[in-house]
Amino acid sequence: MMKVILSFYWNVLEYNLFISLCSGIITWMLGEGFTSVFLISFNTTGYVCGLYFYGLFHENDYYFYYNKHLSKIKLYSYSVVFNGILSGPAFLIILLADIAG
């Protein structure tokens, strides 16, 4: 079952990374910091847009997950947890760098 959940997360992550990278690059070109904007977008706007675009372009894929007894709520919950696991250490490193510097 974990393989199926990770498959869903990977599909959402593709959209999330694209949106987060675009927002980070745009702010970097405007003279702001790339990393903080990327991480904030990764956990907020990029994630929500990733779920939206996944639902828009892959709406029939949800039947596959339903057949595996996974509702949208479960899929979204697991992907929030995985997002936190991925971005949590990066947030801590940035926080420690700001405190030290």
LINWO-V475832 format. One line per field, one symbol per residue. psi: psi as a letter, one per 30 degrees, with the letter a starting at -180 (. if undefined). burial: b if it has 24 or more other ideal C-beta (glycine too) atoms within 12 Angstrom, else e. A space follows every 10 residues. Layout:
psi=???
burial=???
This chain:
psi=eeeeeeeeee eeeeeeeeee eeeeeeeeff glkeeeeeee eefdeeeeee eeeeeefhff ffeeeefghj leeeeeeeee eeeeeefeee eeeeeeeeee .
burial=eeeebebbbe bbbebbbebb eebbeeeeee eeeebbbbbb bbbebbbebb beebeeeeee ebeebeeeeb eeeebbebbb ebbeebbeee eeeeeeeeee e
